Amino acid sequence: MSGYARVVIAAIFIAMCICWIGCGGSTNPPCQAPTCVSSAGKFLYITALDDVSGFRVRTNGTPTGVQNQSGPNQSIGVAADSSGRFLYVSDFESATIRAFTIDKSSGLLTPIGSPVSAGSPPDAGGPAIDPGGKFLYVTLMNSSGVAGYSIDPVTGALTPISGASVAAGNTPVQAVVDSSGKFLYVSNLNDSLGGITGYSINSTGALTPIPGSPFPTQAGFPGPAALTLGGGGKFLYVGMVGTVNVNNTISGFSIDSATGVLNPLAGSPFPAGQGPIRVASDSRGRFLFSANLFDDTISAFTIDGTSGLLGPVAGSPFPTHSGPVAVAVDPDGKFVYVANTVSGDLSAFSLDSTTGVLSPLAGSPILTGQQEPGGLAVVKTN
């Protein structure tokens, strides 16, 4: 199978001064004094084939290599707790979750025990962590379910939660917990309705289906891939990538804060680029970005804080390198990063906090030294 074919299959989820470590390697610039002047405690992590790599984010947004180590064979997602102490990486092939502590000064990762089982191989999809950092949930793509784990607040170790192993739709890809920590939503890639399954979360982390779930995305079958919140957590957006027919849209919902019920936004679904496989928003929920796998672009939208309506940012879509498969926004809302799985590099942009316009950083795209990078997260540890 060609590298590109493998990338596309993986991308649509089978349906679908510490300068010396890594910095002086063949894929990163030599260490110099200015390289170590960085935004302290801000790190970027990328998963790829059998690899997890860490980068320090400098004050100008440029990532500098910190660490490269063996990792999951095929990771569908990566998530960090809100405090930036722990990082969790799913491995579809082995149906496991790998946990790491994050050194708050250096960004170095240290494994926490052995990988934790998540279904029957191959299975584990995208992970999600509640805002309080108490629970982690991961989709079980081939088992059509969700598994939940409690997070040890001291060690970061995962323990299965009784009552948090529940059924989902067909090929659940990714999960997200709402900003209140009361509701979990899962995108079902091959669901006949293109549906989003919703659950309420109790104090122990156990899950109960929300009445009316799954909620249809009002787009073509099949399609729901990535999820993100916007508008201060009032809205949920879903990238509709499709597997047979590419939908090229983003579906939007308002979240009922009392019940968790999803209601389609007026004007939804919204047009996007070709194959919006991952979506992300800035920390204030004012802008939304989609990595468009099939046209090598990133689309940028404004989010109306009252209606949730998406509007195109001037100049959007913006070009990336080949095969954009993941997108992440700097927690401070200054930079946007896109992992390009075909060209094997990282596109980096500065983000205009007023307009949402993206401007390529000097030196972008940046080589990561990885084969088929995919999962992406930016973590602030201080």
N, C-alpha and C positions, 0 to 999 in steps of 0.2 A: 504494500500500500504506500502511495506517495506521502511525503510529509504533509502536503497541503490537504490531501484527503483525510489523513488522520486528524489534522487540526480541525477541519470542518466538523467531523464526526464528534470529536471531543467538545468542540465549542457549542454544538447544539445538544450536547449532553446525551449522547448515545440514543437518540430516537430516530438525538441531536449531535595632648594631641594624639585618638586611636585611628591612625591612617594606615598602619602597616598591614592590617589584615584585609586582603582583597584589593586594596586601593592601588597597589602597584602592579596588579596583574595585567595581562595582555588586553583585557577588555575595558580597563578603566585608566584614566589619566594618571601619570606618576604623582606620587604624593608631594605636595608643596605646601608651604605654610598657609597660603590663603584657602586651600582646600579644607583645612581643619576648622576654619572660622564658619561655624554653622549655627542653625537654629537648634539650640541644645534641647535634646529630648524629643526630636521629631524624626521618625524613621519610616522608610518605605520598604515593604516586603512583597516579593514576587515569588509565586510558585511556578514551577515548570516541570518538565519530565525528570523525575527522580531528584528534584532539587528545590530548596528554599533559599533564597538569597535576600540579604538585608542591606539597606543603603541608608546612610545618614542624609537628611535633607538640609542642604545649606541654606543660608538666609536668602540667597537669590533663587531658591527652588531647585537647584541642580542636585541630583542624587549622587553620592559618593559611596563606593563599595565599602562595606563593613565586614560582611560575612557571607560565605557560600558553603552550604552543607547539603548532604544528601537528604532527600525528602520523599514525599509520596510520588508514586509513579504517575498518577493522573488525578490532579486535584481539581475539583469542581468549585471550590471556594475556600476563602480564608477570612477569619474574623478575629478581632481583638476586643477585649473588654474596654469599657469606657475610661478606666483609669490608666490603660496602657501598660498593665503589668503582665498580661497573659495573651498569647497568640494561639489560635487553634486552626488547624489545616485539615480538611477532609481528604480522603483518598478513595476515589471511586473504585479502583481496581481491587484493593484489599478490604474494602468496606470497613474502614477504621477512621478514627480521628486522632491526629497527633497534637499534643499540647506542649507549649514552650513557655518558659518565663522570659520576659524581656528585660534586659539590664537597662535601667532608666537613663544611664549616662552614656553607655557605649552602643546600645541597641543590639548587643549580642544575644542570641537565642540559646537557651539551655533546655533540652528535652525534659519533660515531666513524666517520669515513669515510662511505661510501654504504651504503644498505641491502643486506643480503646475501641472495642468492637462497635460497629454501627451497621447492623443488618447482615445479610449473607452476600459474599463477594459475587460479582461487583455490585455495589449498592450506594454508598454514601455520596450525597449531593452537597448542596450549599448549606453552610452553618449560619446560625443567627444567635446573638446574645441579647438578653434583655437589658434595658438601660441600667439597672441596678447591679449587673454583673453576677447575678445569682444563678441563672439558668442558661444552658446552651441547648439549642435544638438543631437537628440535622435532618434533611430529607433523605428518604430511602427510595431511590429512583426506581429500582427494579422490584422492590417489595410493595410499592404504592403506599408508603407510610411515612411517619415522622417518629423520630426517637428523641427523648429529652434527657438531659443530665443536669445534676446540680454541680456547681463550681465551688470547690473548697476556697474560701476567701483568703486563706493563708498560702496554700501551696498551688492552687490552680488546678488540682486534680479533678477529674470528672467521675461522677457516680450516677448510674442510671436511676431515673426517677420512676417510681411506681405510678402508673396511670398516665405516663407521658409517651407511651408507645401506642400510637393511634393510626387509624387508616387515613389515607389521603386519596387524591385522584390519580389518574394515569400519568406516570412518569413525573412525580413531583421533583422539581429542579432546585428551587431556592426558597428560603424562608426569610421572613423579617418580623421582628417584634415591634409593635407600635411604641410611640414615645412615652406612653403611660405605663408600659410594661404589662398591660392587662390582656392584650390580644396578640395572637400569632397568625400570620398569613403565609400560605404556601402556594406557589405557582405550579400548576399541573400542565406540563408541556403538551401532552397528548390527550387531554381531557376533551370529550366531545363538545363541551360548551366553551372550551378554552378557559376553563374555570379556575377561580382562586378559592382555596379552602381556608376557612377562618376558624379559629379556636379561641376560647377564653382560657386564661391562665389563672389558676388559683394560687394560694399562698405557698403551696408545696411544689409548684411547677407543673402539676398535672393539667392535662388538656381536656376541654369539652367542646365539641363542635358548636359553632354559633348557629342559631336558627336561621334557615335560609341559605346556608352554605351548601355547596360551592356557589360562588357568585360569578355569573358569566361575564366575559370581557367584551362582548359585543364586537368581536373581530373574528376573522376567519379561523377555521380549524386547520391544523393545530397551531399553538403559538406561544402561550405565556412562558417567558424565560425569567428575566431578572425583575426584582422588585426594589423599590425605594420609597421613602417617605418624603413629603414636601410640605411647604406652607406651615411650618412649625408643628408638623406631625398630624395635621388635619386631613391630609390627602395621601393616597397611595397610588403609585404609578407602576405600570407593568410594561416591560419591553416585549413586544409581540414579534418574535423572530420567525416563528414557523419552522416546520421541518419538511413538509411536502410543498406547501405554498408559503412563500415569504410574505408576511403581512405588512411589514414596513410601517408599523404604527406603534403608538404608545397609548394604552388604555389608562384612564384615570378614574379614581373613585374618591368620594368623601367618606370619612370614617365616623360612624356614629359613636361618640365618646362614651355613651352609656352601655350600648349593646354590642358594639364592634361590627355591626352590619355595614356592608359596603354598598354605597349608592353611586351609580355611574354619574360622572360629571357631564354637564352640558358640553356638547362638542366632541365628546370622546367617542371613538379613538382619534388621537391626533396624529397627523402624518409625520414620519421620521425618515431617516435614511434607510438604506437597504440592509435589512437584517439587524435591527437594534437588539443585540444579544445581551448587553448589560446596560443598566442605567444607574445613575448616582446623582445625589443632590448635595449642595453645599450645606454647611452646618446650620445656617439660618433658614434654609428651605426656600430661598428666593430664586434659585436657578436649578435646572435639571439638565443632565448630559446623558447622551446615549452613544455607546460605542457601536458603530454600524459595520458589522463584519464583512458584508459583501460589496461595499463601495469605498472602503478605506477612508472613512471620515468619522468625525465626532459631531453630533448635532447638539446645539445649545438652545435652551428654552428659558424664558422667564416664567415664573409661577405667580399667578395672581393670588395674593394672600387671602382674598375673600371668596372667590369663586373656584379657585384651583385651576382655572383655564391656563393652558400652555400657549405661549406666544414665541415665535422664532426670534432669536437674538440676531442682531445685524451681522451679516457675514457668514452666518451658519448655513450649511455645515462646514467645518474646518477640516482640512486634510490631515491625515495621520500617515503612518507607514502601513505596511501590508498586513492585513488580517487583524484589525483591532478587535480584541475579544474581551477586554475588561477595562473599566474606568473607575478611578477613585479621586476624590477631592480632598485636598489638604484640610485638616480640621480647622485651620485659621482662615480658610476661604480665600487663600492667595494663589493657589496653584491647582492644576488638574493634570492627572497622569493617565496615559492609556498604554496598556500592554498590547503589543503587536505580535501575534503568535506566529505569523508566516515569516515576517522579516526578522523575528527574534530580537526585538529591541523595545524601547520605551519612548513614546512621544510625551513631551513635557510642555506645558503651557502656563503662562501667567493668566490669572483671572481678574478681569476688571470688576471690582465689587459693586460698581454702580450699574454697568450695562450688561455684564455677563459675557462680554467679548473675550475670546481667547487669542493669545499671542504666543507663538512658539518661543521657548527659551533658547538662548544661545547654546549651540551644540546638540540640539534635539534634531532627530531621534538619537537616543543614548543606548549604546550597546550594553547588554546585561550579562553577556557570557553564558546565556542559558539557551536550551533547545526548546522551542515552542512555549514561551512564557504565557501564563494564563491567569491565575488568581492574583489579586492585587489589593493591597491595603496600605493606608497611610496612618501611622499611629503617633500620638503625642503622649509622652510619658510624664511630663511635669505638670 
